[in-house]
Amino acid sequence: MFCSECGKECAGKFCWSCGAPLHSGAGGDANSVTAIAESIPVDWQNEVQYDKIIKAPEVSDAIAKQVPAGAPISGEAIIDTMGKIMHSPLPMASAATIVNSFYSQLGIHTGKTRTEHYSRPVGRVIACAVCALAKGGYKVRDVHQATDGCVLICEIPSDILSFAGQLLVTIQREPAGASLQAAASIPGQLYDWGKSNRCLVALVDGIETFNRVFA
């Protein structure tokens, strides 16, 4: 049979690839194939829906590889840690005031932002960003989905030098590819010793690294 989560051919009670429960029975294989066709876009690299992109087998496999050694995690658990998704019928341009509101709520100010433009499919940029975030240990807390992009609200883990912080990542489809705007903030202290800027650099560098994986 085929796993309804990742599409791998397998047998038994659980998928060997992602750990999802398998459901057998009459017509089980056909139902699994249908579920896969409905849940995974044919061309996820040009997809803008966050939840569909992270369920694509190539993307979920790449995310799973970022989990620290010795900490096994199933495909379902990976999806569960990728943030609560809130959909909006508006395009990102119309939702600009919402994005600005996030900045205010998270205490993000100018000087700790990074903007990039990519001549590559928006779905690939989103996938690369999610993988880079997973590699850096930045948990996606909330996802605000628009018709032409998404906003990822992430947690920056604390360390010996600074408190935990927030990282806001906005990815939007453009005529020639996609744009990314990221902003980081470490609230509650006057100096973050360059941590916010390092987060932004790591995110952008990580997107380039994973772009070669998905190219």
MOJO-V905216 format. One record per backbone hydrogen bond with DSSP energy under -1.0 kcal/mol. NH is the residue of the N-H (numbers start at 1). CO is the residue of the C=O. If there is no record, write none. Layout:
BEGIN
NH;CO + NH;CO
END
This chain:
BEGIN
3;8 + 7;3 + 10;1 + 15;20 + 19;15 + 22;13 + 28;25 + 31;27 + 32;28 + 33;29 + 34;30 + 35;31 + 36;32 + 37;33 + 38;34 + 39;35 + 40;36 + 46;43 + 47;44 + 53;49 + 54;50 + 56;53 + 60;56 + 61;57 + 62;58 + 63;59 + 64;60 + 65;61 + 66;63 + 67;64 + 71;68 + 75;18 + 78;74 + 79;75 + 80;76 + 81;77 + 82;79 + 84;141 + 86;143 + 88;145 + 95;91 + 99;95 + 100;96 + 101;97 + 102;98 + 103;99 + 104;100 + 105;101 + 106;102 + 108;103 + 114;182 + 116;180 + 118;178 + 123;45 + 124;45 + 125;121 + 126;122 + 127;123 + 128;124 + 129;125 + 130;126 + 131;127 + 132;128 + 133;129 + 134;130 + 135;131 + 136;132 + 138;133 + 141;153 + 142;153 + 143;84 + 144;151 + 145;86 + 146;149 + 147;90 + 150;171 + 151;144 + 152;169 + 153;142 + 154;167 + 155;139 + 156;165 + 159;162 + 165;156 + 166;185 + 167;154 + 168;183 + 169;152 + 170;181 + 171;150 + 172;179 + 173;148 + 174;177 + 177;174 + 178;118 + 179;172 + 180;116 + 181;170 + 182;114 + 183;168 + 184;112 + 185;166 + 195;192 + 198;194 + 199;195 + 200;196 + 201;197 + 202;198 + 203;199 + 204;200 + 205;201 + 206;202 + 207;203 + 208;204 + 209;205 + 210;206 + 211;207 + 212;208 + 214;210 + 215;211
END
